[in-house]
Amino acid sequence: MEIGDTITVRVTPKASRARIVETPEGLQVYVTVPPEDGKANAEVQKALARHLGLPKSALRLVRGQKSRDKTFERV
């Protein structure tokens, strides 16, 4: 993943366990925290960075702050 590349994910908050599943439509990210005060967004960013082998600071949420569909950009 190069700087400026984007990745779109679909998020399921309040899941029974955290995981990332690759589907034909893209990545599905499950997090255990509720979507309150940006907590789920932070967990998605951390899980996605770990999945991609990047530091958390290398990803930035650019679209979907209050949506299940989110777009992250590598910075």
C-alpha positions in Angstrom: 0.0 0.0 0.0 1.5 3.3 -1.1 1.1 6.7 0.4 -2.1 8.3 -0.8 -3.7 4.9 -1.5 -7.2 4.4 0.0 -8.9 1.3 1.4 -12.7 1.0 2.0 -14.0 -1.2 4.7 -17.4 -2.1 6.1 -17.6 -2.0 9.9 -19.7 -4.0 12.3 -19.5 -2.5 15.8 -20.5 -4.4 19.0 -19.4 -7.7 17.6 -18.8 -10.7 19.8 -15.2 -10.8 18.8 -12.8 -8.5 16.9 -11.7 -9.8 13.5 -11.2 -8.8 9.8 -12.8 -10.9 7.1 -12.0 -10.6 3.4 -15.1 -10.9 1.3 -15.7 -10.5 -2.5 -17.0 -7.0 -1.7 -13.9 -6.0 0.3 -12.8 -6.0 3.9 -15.4 -6.5 6.7 -14.1 -5.3 10.0 -15.7 -6.4 13.3 -15.0 -4.6 16.5 -16.3 -5.2 20.0 -16.7 -1.6 21.1 -19.9 0.4 20.5 -20.0 3.3 18.0 -19.8 6.0 20.6 -17.5 9.0 20.7 -15.3 7.7 17.9 -14.3 4.6 19.9 -15.3 2.2 17.1 -13.4 4.3 14.6 -10.3 4.1 16.6 -10.5 0.4 17.0 -11.1 -0.1 13.3 -8.1 2.0 12.5 -5.9 0.0 14.9 -7.2 -3.4 13.6 -6.8 -2.3 10.0 -3.3 -1.1 10.6 -2.3 -4.3 12.3 -3.9 -6.3 9.4 -1.9 -4.4 6.8 1.3 -4.5 8.9 1.4 -0.7 9.3 1.7 1.6 12.4 -1.7 3.0 13.4 -0.5 6.5 12.6 0.0 5.5 8.9 -3.7 5.4 8.4 -6.2 8.3 8.4 -10.0 8.1 8.3 -11.1 10.3 5.4 -14.7 9.3 4.9 -17.4 7.6 6.9 -16.9 9.0 10.4 -20.6 8.2 11.2 -21.2 5.4 8.7 -20.6 1.7 8.6 -18.7 2.2 5.3 -15.4 3.9 5.9 -12.5 5.0 3.7 -9.0 5.1 5.1 -6.0 6.7 3.4 -2.3 5.9 3.9 -0.4 9.0 5.0 
